[in-house]
Amino acid sequence: MKPTLLILAAGIGSRYGGLKQADSIGPSGEAVIEYSIYDAIRTGFGKVVIVIRKSIEDDFKEKFSGKFDHLIKVEYAFQEMDSPIKGIDRFPERKKPWGTGHAMLVAAAHIHEPFLVINADDFYGYDAFRQMSNFLTHHCTPKQFSMVGYQLKKTLSENGSVSRGVCSTDERHNLTSVVERTKIMEEGNGRIYFHEGDTKTELAADTIVSMNFWGFHPSIFETVRKMFVAFIHDNFNNPTAEFYVPLVANTVIEHKEAKLKVMTSRDQWYGITYKEDKQSVQNAFWALTTIGAYPSCLWEHEMVAAK
């Protein structure tokens, strides 16, 4: 059974100032999400499930309809503030979605095979998809999950601080924890620091960080559902609380429900956190096209099929 690609595209992107999930970045106007789907197709994924909000459905489908649905099965799931979840009778009022863990959960009905969870607006590169496809096809079980991490120095923005999940592993490269660090940036001396209040702590350039590239067995959904029900109960009066995928990973590890293998990509990660990041990412895609990593027009059928 071929694995499924689950893309989380329901985020609001307030710092970007627009629908960055569908913004034109590639040489022929491709969005970042299209490069992930392209790499998924050429590494053996059989289906893509995209989580969006109802309010962006028309614009989203207008951008992507007919581009790749002849090459891979495409399904949509919807994340709203009150998307029905078994065990939750009433949601509190809030202005933001409940986070990536909730987005993953609303897609549960569409996924019955090992699957990869990614962000819509991050470029991960072919190597990550190649490694994850092999893992999901041959090694994923209810007791063995995985992620692909990146060297911290390959994930920074030139236009401001970023938040990253700093990973710790054991001697067998199994994840032991992922800790969210905010306000990470490279300073003038070339060193990388994260800031907490008035203090700053240096991080090694080759520190492995999570960019939300997670491989799971579909059995995880029941665990996520139970966790989310408890999360809503505990945060009913907290309008800013968010339920993230790393929280799920940490809980599974802590309770010894499964192991989570950490693989490392050799590629440069690209993403658009700030509007100012757009030009540098566009330049990166032009460079990747120039060296032949991707075609200048991504959806030429014969080029995709030949990979």
Phi and psi restraints in degrees (value plus and minus 20) as a CYANA .aco file:
   2 LYS   PHI     -94.0   -54.0
   2 LYS   PSI     124.3   164.3
   3 PRO   PHI     -92.6   -52.6
   3 PRO   PSI     144.5   184.5
   4 THR   PHI    -131.0   -91.0
   4 THR   PSI     125.0   165.0
   5 LEU   PHI    -120.7   -80.7
   5 LEU   PSI     101.3   141.3
   6 LEU   PHI    -126.9   -86.9
   6 LEU   PSI      97.5   137.5
   7 ILE   PHI    -129.3   -89.3
   7 ILE   PSI     105.0   145.0
   8 LEU   PHI    -112.8   -72.8
   8 LEU   PSI      88.4   128.4
   9 ALA   PHI    -148.2  -108.2
   9 ALA   PSI       2.7    42.7
  10 ALA   PHI    -116.2   -76.2
  10 ALA   PSI     -21.1    18.9
  11 GLY   PHI     -83.2   -43.2
  11 GLY   PSI     133.8   173.8
  12 ILE   PHI    -104.1   -64.1
  12 ILE   PSI     -54.0   -14.0
  13 GLY   PHI      43.6    83.6
  13 GLY   PSI      31.4    71.4
  14 SER   PHI     -83.5   -43.5
  14 SER   PSI     -53.3   -13.3
  15 ARG   PHI     -91.9   -51.9
  15 ARG   PSI     -43.7    -3.7
  16 TYR   PHI    -102.7   -62.7
  16 TYR   PSI     -53.2   -13.2
  17 GLY   PHI      64.6   104.6
  17 GLY   PSI       8.2    48.2
  18 GLY   PHI     153.9   193.9
  18 GLY   PSI    -195.4  -155.4
  19 LEU   PHI    -104.2   -64.2
  19 LEU   PSI      61.5   101.5
  20 LYS   PHI     -89.8   -49.8
  20 LYS   PSI     -39.8     0.2
  21 GLN   PHI     -80.9   -40.9
  21 GLN   PSI     -45.0    -5.0
  22 ALA   PHI    -137.9   -97.9
  22 ALA   PSI     -13.4    26.6
  23 ASP   PHI     -88.3   -48.3
  23 ASP   PSI     123.1   163.1
  24 SER   PHI     -96.2   -56.2
  24 SER   PSI     101.7   141.7
  25 ILE   PHI    -145.5  -105.5
  25 ILE   PSI     -62.3   -22.3
  26 GLY   PHI     -92.9   -52.9
  26 GLY   PSI     151.7   191.7
  27 PRO   PHI     -77.9   -37.9
  27 PRO   PSI     -49.5    -9.5
  28 SER   PHI    -131.3   -91.3
  28 SER   PSI       5.5    45.5
  29 GLY   PHI      67.1   107.1
  29 GLY   PSI      -6.2    33.8
  30 GLU   PHI     -88.8   -48.8
  30 GLU   PSI     125.4   165.4
  31 ALA   PHI    -104.5   -64.5
  31 ALA   PSI     141.4   181.4
  32 VAL   PHI     -76.7   -36.7
  32 VAL   PSI     -59.4   -19.4
  33 ILE   PHI     -77.0   -37.0
  33 ILE   PSI     -50.1   -10.1
  34 GLU   PHI     -88.5   -48.5
  34 GLU   PSI     -52.3   -12.3
  35 TYR   PHI     -88.6   -48.6
  35 TYR   PSI     -55.1   -15.1
  36 SER   PHI     -86.5   -46.5
  36 SER   PSI     -61.4   -21.4
  37 ILE   PHI     -87.6   -47.6
  37 ILE   PSI     -59.8   -19.8
  38 TYR   PHI     -79.4   -39.4
  38 TYR   PSI     -67.4   -27.4
  39 ASP   PHI     -86.9   -46.9
  39 ASP   PSI     -53.8   -13.8
  40 ALA   PHI     -84.9   -44.9
  40 ALA   PSI     -61.9   -21.9
  41 ILE   PHI     -82.4   -42.4
  41 ILE   PSI     -65.8   -25.8
  42 ARG   PHI    -100.4   -60.4
  42 ARG   PSI     -23.6    16.4
  43 THR   PHI    -131.2   -91.2
  43 THR   PSI     -10.2    29.8
  44 GLY   PHI      81.3   121.3
  44 GLY   PSI      -7.2    32.8
  45 PHE   PHI     -94.3   -54.3
  45 PHE   PSI     127.2   167.2
  46 GLY   PHI    -126.0   -86.0
  46 GLY   PSI     -33.1     6.9
  47 LYS   PHI    -175.7  -135.7
  47 LYS   PSI     130.2   170.2
  48 VAL   PHI    -146.4  -106.4
  48 VAL   PSI     111.3   151.3
  49 VAL   PHI    -134.7   -94.7
  49 VAL   PSI     105.8   145.8
  50 ILE   PHI    -134.8   -94.8
  50 ILE   PSI     103.8   143.8
  51 VAL   PHI    -114.6   -74.6
  51 VAL   PSI     100.7   140.7
  52 ILE   PHI    -153.9  -113.9
  52 ILE   PSI     156.9   196.9
  53 ARG   PHI    -118.0   -78.0
  53 ARG   PSI     130.0   170.0
  54 LYS   PHI     -77.6   -37.6
  54 LYS   PSI     -53.6   -13.6
  55 SER   PHI     -87.8   -47.8
  55 SER   PSI     -39.1     0.9
  56 ILE   PHI    -130.8   -90.8
  56 ILE   PSI     -13.9    26.1
  57 GLU   PHI     -78.3   -38.3
  57 GLU   PSI     -68.6   -28.6
  58 ASP   PHI     -83.0   -43.0
  58 ASP   PSI     -67.4   -27.4
  59 ASP   PHI     -84.4   -44.4
  59 ASP   PSI     -59.2   -19.2
  60 PHE   PHI     -85.4   -45.4
  60 PHE   PSI     -68.4   -28.4
  61 LYS   PHI     -90.5   -50.5
  61 LYS   PSI     -51.5   -11.5
  62 GLU   PHI     -82.7   -42.7
  62 GLU   PSI     -56.9   -16.9
  63 LYS   PHI     -90.0   -50.0
  63 LYS   PSI     -59.3   -19.3
  64 PHE   PHI    -132.4   -92.4
  64 PHE   PSI     -35.3     4.7
  65 SER   PHI     -78.2   -38.2
  65 SER   PSI     110.7   150.7
  66 GLY   PHI      65.2   105.2
  66 GLY   PSI     -25.9    14.1
  67 LYS   PHI     -98.0   -58.0
  67 LYS   PSI     -65.7   -25.7
  68 PHE   PHI    -155.7  -115.7
  68 PHE   PSI     -18.5    21.5
  69 ASP   PHI     -93.8   -53.8
  69 ASP   PSI     -26.2    13.8
  70 HIS   PHI    -107.3   -67.3
  70 HIS   PSI     -27.6    12.4
  71 LEU   PHI    -130.1   -90.1
  71 LEU   PSI     -42.2    -2.2
  72 ILE   PHI    -173.9  -133.9
  72 ILE   PSI     125.7   165.7
  73 LYS   PHI     -88.0   -48.0
  73 LYS   PSI     113.2   153.2
  74 VAL   PHI    -143.2  -103.2
  74 VAL   PSI     109.5   149.5
  75 GLU   PHI    -152.7  -112.7
  75 GLU   PSI     134.8   174.8
  76 TYR   PHI    -139.7   -99.7
  76 TYR   PSI     123.2   163.2
  77 ALA   PHI    -146.4  -106.4
  77 ALA   PSI     139.4   179.4
  78 PHE   PHI    -144.2  -104.2
  78 PHE   PSI     109.3   149.3
  79 GLN   PHI    -127.7   -87.7
  79 GLN   PSI      93.3   133.3
  80 GLU   PHI    -140.1  -100.1
  80 GLU   PSI     151.2   191.2
  81 MET   PHI     -79.7   -39.7
  81 MET   PSI     -50.1   -10.1
  82 ASP   PHI    -142.1  -102.1
  82 ASP   PSI      11.2    51.2
  83 SER   PHI     -75.8   -35.8
  83 SER   PSI     107.7   147.7
  84 PRO   PHI     -79.4   -39.4
  84 PRO   PSI     112.5   152.5
  85 ILE   PHI    -153.3  -113.3
  85 ILE   PSI     108.0   148.0
  86 LYS   PHI     -77.6   -37.6
  86 LYS   PSI     109.5   149.5
  87 GLY   PHI      82.2   122.2
  87 GLY   PSI     -27.8    12.2
  88 ILE   PHI    -139.4   -99.4
  88 ILE   PSI      94.5   134.5
  89 ASP   PHI    -106.4   -66.4
  89 ASP   PSI     -50.0   -10.0
  90 ARG   PHI    -170.5  -130.5
  90 ARG   PSI     114.8   154.8
  91 PHE   PHI    -120.4   -80.4
  91 PHE   PSI     126.6   166.6
  92 PRO   PHI     -93.4   -53.4
  92 PRO   PSI     140.2   180.2
  93 GLU   PHI     -95.4   -55.4
  93 GLU   PSI     120.5   160.5
  94 ARG   PHI    -179.5  -139.5
  94 ARG   PSI     148.8   188.8
  95 LYS   PHI    -127.7   -87.7
  95 LYS   PSI     -31.4     8.6
  96 LYS   PHI    -139.2   -99.2
  96 LYS   PSI     133.5   173.5
  97 PRO   PHI     -80.7   -40.7
  97 PRO   PSI     146.6   186.6
  98 TRP   PHI    -103.9   -63.9
  98 TRP   PSI     -17.7    22.3
  99 GLY   PHI      88.1   128.1
  99 GLY   PSI     156.7   196.7
 100 THR   PHI     -87.1   -47.1
 100 THR   PSI     -52.0   -12.0
 101 GLY   PHI     -85.4   -45.4
 101 GLY   PSI     -60.3   -20.3
 102 HIS   PHI     -87.1   -47.1
 102 HIS   PSI     -60.5   -20.5
 103 ALA   PHI     -79.9   -39.9
 103 ALA   PSI     -62.2   -22.2
 104 MET   PHI     -81.1   -41.1
 104 MET   PSI     -61.6   -21.6
 105 LEU   PHI     -86.9   -46.9
 105 LEU   PSI     -56.0   -16.0
 106 VAL   PHI     -89.5   -49.5
 106 VAL   PSI     -32.7     7.3
 107 ALA   PHI    -113.7   -73.7
 107 ALA   PSI     -18.0    22.0
 108 ALA   PHI     -76.0   -36.0
 108 ALA   PSI     -58.5   -18.5
 109 ALA   PHI     -86.9   -46.9
 109 ALA   PSI     -36.6     3.4
 110 HIS   PHI    -114.5   -74.5
 110 HIS   PSI     -27.5    12.5
 111 ILE   PHI    -146.7  -106.7
 111 ILE   PSI     102.8   142.8
 112 HIS   PHI    -151.4  -111.4
 112 HIS   PSI      -4.5    35.5
 113 GLU   PHI    -156.4  -116.4
 113 GLU   PSI     145.1   185.1
 114 PRO   PHI     -73.1   -33.1
 114 PRO   PSI     123.0   163.0
 115 PHE   PHI    -165.1  -125.1
 115 PHE   PSI     137.0   177.0
 116 LEU   PHI    -128.6   -88.6
 116 LEU   PSI     113.1   153.1
 117 VAL   PHI    -127.7   -87.7
 117 VAL   PSI     107.7   147.7
 118 ILE   PHI    -158.8  -118.8
 118 ILE   PSI     146.3   186.3
 119 ASN   PHI    -104.5   -64.5
 119 ASN   PSI     128.5   168.5
 120 ALA   PHI     -91.3   -51.3
 120 ALA   PSI     -50.4   -10.4
 121 ASP   PHI    -124.5   -84.5
 121 ASP   PSI      -1.1    38.9
 122 ASP   PHI    -133.6   -93.6
 122 ASP   PSI     117.8   157.8
 123 PHE   PHI    -118.9   -78.9
 123 PHE   PSI     100.8   140.8
 124 TYR   PHI    -123.1   -83.1
 124 TYR   PSI     -46.7    -6.7
 125 GLY   PHI      72.0   112.0
 125 GLY   PSI     137.2   177.2
 126 TYR   PHI     -81.1   -41.1
 126 TYR   PSI     -59.6   -19.6
 127 ASP   PHI     -80.2   -40.2
 127 ASP   PSI     -60.2   -20.2
 128 ALA   PHI     -83.7   -43.7
 128 ALA   PSI     -63.2   -23.2
 129 PHE   PHI     -86.7   -46.7
 129 PHE   PSI     -58.4   -18.4
 130 ARG   PHI     -81.4   -41.4
 130 ARG   PSI     -67.9   -27.9
 131 GLN   PHI     -84.1   -44.1
 131 GLN   PSI     -63.7   -23.7
 132 MET   PHI     -90.4   -50.4
 132 MET   PSI     -57.5   -17.5
 133 SER   PHI     -80.4   -40.4
 133 SER   PSI     -63.1   -23.1
 134 ASN   PHI     -83.1   -43.1
 134 ASN   PSI     -63.2   -23.2
 135 PHE   PHI     -83.5   -43.5
 135 PHE   PSI     -69.5   -29.5
 136 LEU   PHI     -85.5   -45.5
 136 LEU   PSI     -52.0   -12.0
 137 THR   PHI     -97.6   -57.6
 137 THR   PSI     -54.7   -14.7
 138 HIS   PHI    -138.2   -98.2
 138 HIS   PSI     -39.5     0.5
 139 HIS   PHI    -149.2  -109.2
 139 HIS   PSI     -32.3     7.7
 140 CYS   PHI     -93.7   -53.7
 140 CYS   PSI     111.8   151.8
 141 THR   PHI    -161.1  -121.1
 141 THR   PSI     153.0   193.0
 142 PRO   PHI     -81.8   -41.8
 142 PRO   PSI     -33.6     6.4
 143 LYS   PHI    -132.4   -92.4
 143 LYS   PSI     -18.6    21.4
 144 GLN   PHI    -159.1  -119.1
 144 GLN   PSI      89.0   129.0
 145 PHE   PHI    -131.3   -91.3
 145 PHE   PSI    -194.3  -154.3
 146 SER   PHI    -179.9  -139.9
 146 SER   PSI     150.0   190.0
 147 MET   PHI    -169.2  -129.2
 147 MET   PSI     138.7   178.7
 148 VAL   PHI    -131.0   -91.0
 148 VAL   PSI     105.2   145.2
 149 GLY   PHI    -126.7   -86.7
 149 GLY   PSI     150.2   190.2
 150 TYR   PHI    -151.0  -111.0
 150 TYR   PSI     130.9   170.9
 151 GLN   PHI     -86.9   -46.9
 151 GLN   PSI     114.1   154.1
 152 LEU   PHI     -72.5   -32.5
 152 LEU   PSI     -61.3   -21.3
 153 LYS   PHI     -82.1   -42.1
 153 LYS   PSI     -39.4     0.6
 154 LYS   PHI    -115.1   -75.1
 154 LYS   PSI      -9.3    30.7
 155 THR   PHI    -148.3  -108.3
 155 THR   PSI      -8.6    31.4
 156 LEU   PHI    -108.8   -68.8
 156 LEU   PSI     139.7   179.7
 157 SER   PHI    -126.6   -86.6
 157 SER   PSI     123.9   163.9
 158 GLU   PHI    -100.6   -60.6
 158 GLU   PSI     -26.9    13.1
 159 ASN   PHI    -133.1   -93.1
 159 ASN   PSI      -8.2    31.8
 160 GLY   PHI     136.3   176.3
 160 GLY   PSI     158.5   198.5
 161 SER   PHI     -96.0   -56.0
 161 SER   PSI     139.9   179.9
 162 VAL   PHI    -152.0  -112.0
 162 VAL   PSI     143.1   183.1
 163 SER   PHI    -128.6   -88.6
 163 SER   PSI     116.7   156.7
 164 ARG   PHI    -159.4  -119.4
 164 ARG   PSI     127.4   167.4
 165 GLY   PHI    -108.1   -68.1
 165 GLY   PSI      86.3   126.3
 166 VAL   PHI    -100.8   -60.8
 166 VAL   PSI     105.5   145.5
 167 CYS   PHI    -119.6   -79.6
 167 CYS   PSI     120.9   160.9
 168 SER   PHI    -137.8   -97.8
 168 SER   PSI     121.4   161.4
 169 THR   PHI    -152.2  -112.2
 169 THR   PSI     142.8   182.8
 170 ASP   PHI    -113.7   -73.7
 170 ASP   PSI    -192.6  -152.6
 171 GLU   PHI     -88.3   -48.3
 171 GLU   PSI     -35.7     4.3
 172 ARG   PHI    -121.0   -81.0
 172 ARG   PSI      -5.7    34.3
 173 HIS   PHI      45.2    85.2
 173 HIS   PSI       9.1    49.1
 174 ASN   PHI    -112.7   -72.7
 174 ASN   PSI     119.5   159.5
 175 LEU   PHI     -85.4   -45.4
 175 LEU   PSI     113.1   153.1
 176 THR   PHI    -126.8   -86.8
 176 THR   PSI     -46.3    -6.3
 177 SER   PHI    -189.6  -149.6
 177 SER   PSI     136.3   176.3
 178 VAL   PHI    -151.5  -111.5
 178 VAL   PSI     102.6   142.6
 179 VAL   PHI    -135.9   -95.9
 179 VAL   PSI     103.4   143.4
 180 GLU   PHI     -92.4   -52.4
 180 GLU   PSI     104.0   144.0
 181 ARG   PHI    -136.0   -96.0
 181 ARG   PSI     106.2   146.2
 182 THR   PHI    -122.3   -82.3
 182 THR   PSI     145.0   185.0
 183 LYS   PHI      34.3    74.3
 183 LYS   PSI      31.9    71.9
 184 ILE   PHI    -112.6   -72.6
 184 ILE   PSI     112.9   152.9
 185 MET   PHI    -178.8  -138.8
 185 MET   PSI     135.4   175.4
 186 GLU   PHI    -107.9   -67.9
 186 GLU   PSI     112.0   152.0
 187 GLU   PHI    -119.5   -79.5
 187 GLU   PSI     157.4   197.4
 188 GLY   PHI     -78.8   -38.8
 188 GLY   PSI     -44.8    -4.8
 189 ASN   PHI    -103.4   -63.4
 189 ASN   PSI     -15.7    24.3
 190 GLY   PHI      63.3   103.3
 190 GLY   PSI     -22.4    17.6
 191 ARG   PHI    -110.3   -70.3
 191 ARG   PSI     135.0   175.0
 192 ILE   PHI    -130.8   -90.8
 192 ILE   PSI     111.6   151.6
 193 TYR   PHI    -151.4  -111.4
 193 TYR   PSI     131.2   171.2
 194 PHE   PHI    -133.5   -93.5
 194 PHE   PSI     124.9   164.9
 195 HIS   PHI    -129.9   -89.9
 195 HIS   PSI     113.2   153.2
 196 GLU   PHI    -151.3  -111.3
 196 GLU   PSI      88.0   128.0
 197 GLY   PHI      42.4    82.4
 197 GLY   PSI    -145.1  -105.1
 198 ASP   PHI    -114.1   -74.1
 198 ASP   PSI     -16.7    23.3
 199 THR   PHI    -132.2   -92.2
 199 THR   PSI     134.8   174.8
 200 LYS   PHI    -155.0  -115.0
 200 LYS   PSI     126.9   166.9
 201 THR   PHI    -147.7  -107.7
 201 THR   PSI     112.7   152.7
 202 GLU   PHI     -96.1   -56.1
 202 GLU   PSI     121.8   161.8
 203 LEU   PHI    -139.2   -99.2
 203 LEU   PSI     117.9   157.9
 204 ALA   PHI     -85.4   -45.4
 204 ALA   PSI     124.6   164.6
 205 ALA   PHI     -81.1   -41.1
 205 ALA   PSI     -49.7    -9.7
 206 ASP   PHI    -116.2   -76.2
 206 ASP   PSI      -6.5    33.5
 207 THR   PHI     -76.1   -36.1
 207 THR   PSI     113.4   153.4
 208 ILE   PHI    -104.4   -64.4
 208 ILE   PSI     107.9   147.9
 209 VAL   PHI    -144.7  -104.7
 209 VAL   PSI     132.5   172.5
 210 SER   PHI    -107.1   -67.1
 210 SER   PSI     112.4   152.4
 211 MET   PHI    -134.3   -94.3
 211 MET   PSI       6.0    46.0
 212 ASN   PHI      42.8    82.8
 212 ASN   PSI      46.3    86.3
 213 PHE   PHI    -153.2  -113.2
 213 PHE   PSI      63.6   103.6
 214 TRP   PHI    -133.7   -93.7
 214 TRP   PSI     116.6   156.6
 215 GLY   PHI    -131.6   -91.6
 215 GLY   PSI     102.3   142.3
 216 PHE   PHI    -149.5  -109.5
 216 PHE   PSI     135.7   175.7
 217 HIS   PHI    -105.5   -65.5
 217 HIS   PSI     126.3   166.3
 218 PRO   PHI     -81.8   -41.8
 218 PRO   PSI     -35.4     4.6
 219 SER   PHI     -81.6   -41.6
 219 SER   PSI     -37.8     2.2
 220 ILE   PHI     -85.5   -45.5
 220 ILE   PSI     -43.8    -3.8
 221 PHE   PHI     -81.0   -41.0
 221 PHE   PSI     -57.8   -17.8
 222 GLU   PHI     -87.3   -47.3
 222 GLU   PSI     -57.9   -17.9
 223 THR   PHI     -82.4   -42.4
 223 THR   PSI     -64.6   -24.6
 224 VAL   PHI     -83.4   -43.4
 224 VAL   PSI     -60.8   -20.8
 225 ARG   PHI     -81.0   -41.0
 225 ARG   PSI     -67.6   -27.6
 226 LYS   PHI     -82.5   -42.5
 226 LYS   PSI     -60.8   -20.8
 227 MET   PHI     -83.5   -43.5
 227 MET   PSI     -60.6   -20.6
 228 PHE   PHI     -89.8   -49.8
 228 PHE   PSI     -58.6   -18.6
 229 VAL   PHI     -78.0   -38.0
 229 VAL   PSI     -65.9   -25.9
 230 ALA   PHI     -85.6   -45.6
 230 ALA   PSI     -57.6   -17.6
 231 PHE   PHI     -83.5   -43.5
 231 PHE   PSI     -63.2   -23.2
 232 ILE   PHI     -82.3   -42.3
 232 ILE   PSI     -63.1   -23.1
 233 HIS   PHI     -79.8   -39.8
 233 HIS   PSI     -64.1   -24.1
 234 ASP   PHI     -96.0   -56.0
 234 ASP   PSI     -42.5    -2.5
 235 ASN   PHI    -140.7  -100.7
 235 ASN   PSI       6.9    46.9
 236 PHE   PHI     -80.2   -40.2
 236 PHE   PSI     -52.9   -12.9
 237 ASN   PHI    -124.8   -84.8
 237 ASN   PSI      -1.4    38.6
 238 ASN   PHI    -134.9   -94.9
 238 ASN   PSI      77.1   117.1
 239 PRO   PHI     -91.8   -51.8
 239 PRO   PSI     -27.6    12.4
 240 THR   PHI    -130.5   -90.5
 240 THR   PSI     -21.4    18.6
 241 ALA   PHI     -84.8   -44.8
 241 ALA   PSI     119.3   159.3
 242 GLU   PHI    -151.2  -111.2
 242 GLU   PSI     123.2   163.2
 243 PHE   PHI    -124.3   -84.3
 243 PHE   PSI      85.7   125.7
 244 TYR   PHI    -122.1   -82.1
 244 TYR   PSI     133.7   173.7
 245 VAL   PHI     -78.5   -38.5
 245 VAL   PSI     -61.9   -21.9
 246 PRO   PHI     -77.3   -37.3
 246 PRO   PSI     -50.5   -10.5
 247 LEU   PHI     -82.9   -42.9
 247 LEU   PSI     -60.3   -20.3
 248 VAL   PHI     -82.2   -42.2
 248 VAL   PSI     -67.5   -27.5
 249 ALA   PHI     -79.8   -39.8
 249 ALA   PSI     -67.0   -27.0
 250 ASN   PHI     -81.1   -41.1
 250 ASN   PSI     -60.4   -20.4
 251 THR   PHI     -87.3   -47.3
 251 THR   PSI     -63.1   -23.1
 252 VAL   PHI     -80.7   -40.7
 252 VAL   PSI     -62.0   -22.0
 253 ILE   PHI     -87.8   -47.8
 253 ILE   PSI     -66.5   -26.5
 254 GLU   PHI     -80.3   -40.3
 254 GLU   PSI     -58.8   -18.8
 255 HIS   PHI    -107.8   -67.8
 255 HIS   PSI     -17.5    22.5
 256 LYS   PHI      37.9    77.9
 256 LYS   PSI      15.2    55.2
 257 GLU   PHI     -98.9   -58.9
 257 GLU   PSI     -46.8    -6.8
 258 ALA   PHI    -184.0  -144.0
 258 ALA   PSI     141.4   181.4
 259 LYS   PHI    -118.6   -78.6
 259 LYS   PSI     137.0   177.0
 260 LEU   PHI    -154.5  -114.5
 260 LEU   PSI      84.4   124.4
 261 LYS   PHI     -92.6   -52.6
 261 LYS   PSI     116.2   156.2
 262 VAL   PHI    -124.1   -84.1
 262 VAL   PSI      96.2   136.2
 263 MET   PHI    -124.0   -84.0
 263 MET   PSI     135.8   175.8
 264 THR   PHI    -141.7  -101.7
 264 THR   PSI     110.7   150.7
 265 SER   PHI    -102.7   -62.7
 265 SER   PSI     126.3   166.3
 266 ARG   PHI    -107.0   -67.0
 266 ARG   PSI     -29.8    10.2
 267 ASP   PHI    -106.2   -66.2
 267 ASP   PSI     143.4   183.4
 268 GLN   PHI    -100.8   -60.8
 268 GLN   PSI     111.6   151.6
 269 TRP   PHI    -104.7   -64.7
 269 TRP   PSI     123.2   163.2
 270 TYR   PHI    -149.8  -109.8
 270 TYR   PSI     119.0   159.0
 271 GLY   PHI    -175.3  -135.3
 271 GLY   PSI     143.9   183.9
 272 ILE   PHI    -137.6   -97.6
 272 ILE   PSI      75.5   115.5
 273 THR   PHI    -107.9   -67.9
 273 THR   PSI     -62.9   -22.9
 274 TYR   PHI    -135.1   -95.1
 274 TYR   PSI     133.5   173.5
 275 LYS   PHI     -74.4   -34.4
 275 LYS   PSI     -54.6   -14.6
 276 GLU   PHI     -88.9   -48.9
 276 GLU   PSI     -36.1     3.9
 277 ASP   PHI     -93.6   -53.6
 277 ASP   PSI     -37.3     2.7
 278 LYS   PHI     -78.6   -38.6
 278 LYS   PSI     -65.3   -25.3
 279 GLN   PHI     -83.8   -43.8
 279 GLN   PSI     -62.1   -22.1
 280 SER   PHI     -86.9   -46.9
 280 SER   PSI     -54.7   -14.7
 281 VAL   PHI     -90.9   -50.9
 281 VAL   PSI     -59.8   -19.8
 282 GLN   PHI     -79.4   -39.4
 282 GLN   PSI     -63.1   -23.1
 283 ASN   PHI     -81.4   -41.4
 283 ASN   PSI     -58.5   -18.5
 284 ALA   PHI     -84.4   -44.4
 284 ALA   PSI     -61.5   -21.5
 285 PHE   PHI     -88.5   -48.5
 285 PHE   PSI     -54.8   -14.8
 286 TRP   PHI     -82.8   -42.8
 286 TRP   PSI     -61.0   -21.0
 287 ALA   PHI     -86.2   -46.2
 287 ALA   PSI     -61.4   -21.4
 288 LEU   PHI     -84.5   -44.5
 288 LEU   PSI     -55.6   -15.6
 289 THR   PHI     -87.9   -47.9
 289 THR   PSI     -60.3   -20.3
 290 THR   PHI     -81.9   -41.9
 290 THR   PSI     -57.8   -17.8
 291 ILE   PHI    -106.3   -66.3
 291 ILE   PSI     -19.1    20.9
 292 GLY   PHI      67.4   107.4
 292 GLY   PSI      -8.7    31.3
 293 ALA   PHI     -89.3   -49.3
 293 ALA   PSI     -50.7   -10.7
 294 TYR   PHI    -162.0  -122.0
 294 TYR   PSI     129.7   169.7
 295 PRO   PHI     -92.4   -52.4
 295 PRO   PSI     136.2   176.2
 296 SER   PHI     -87.4   -47.4
 296 SER   PSI     -49.9    -9.9
 297 CYS   PHI    -135.8   -95.8
 297 CYS   PSI      85.0   125.0
 298 LEU   PHI     -81.1   -41.1
 298 LEU   PSI     -54.6   -14.6
 299 TRP   PHI    -123.0   -83.0
 299 TRP   PSI      22.0    62.0
 300 GLU   PHI     -98.5   -58.5
 300 GLU   PSI      94.7   134.7
 301 HIS   PHI     -74.5   -34.5
 301 HIS   PSI     -65.6   -25.6
 302 GLU   PHI     -86.3   -46.3
 302 GLU   PSI     -48.6    -8.6
 303 MET   PHI     -93.0   -53.0
 303 MET   PSI     -59.6   -19.6
 304 VAL   PHI     -86.5   -46.5
 304 VAL   PSI     -66.2   -26.2
 305 ALA   PHI     -85.3   -45.3
 305 ALA   PSI     -47.0    -7.0
 306 ALA   PHI     -96.9   -56.9
 306 ALA   PSI     -36.0     4.0
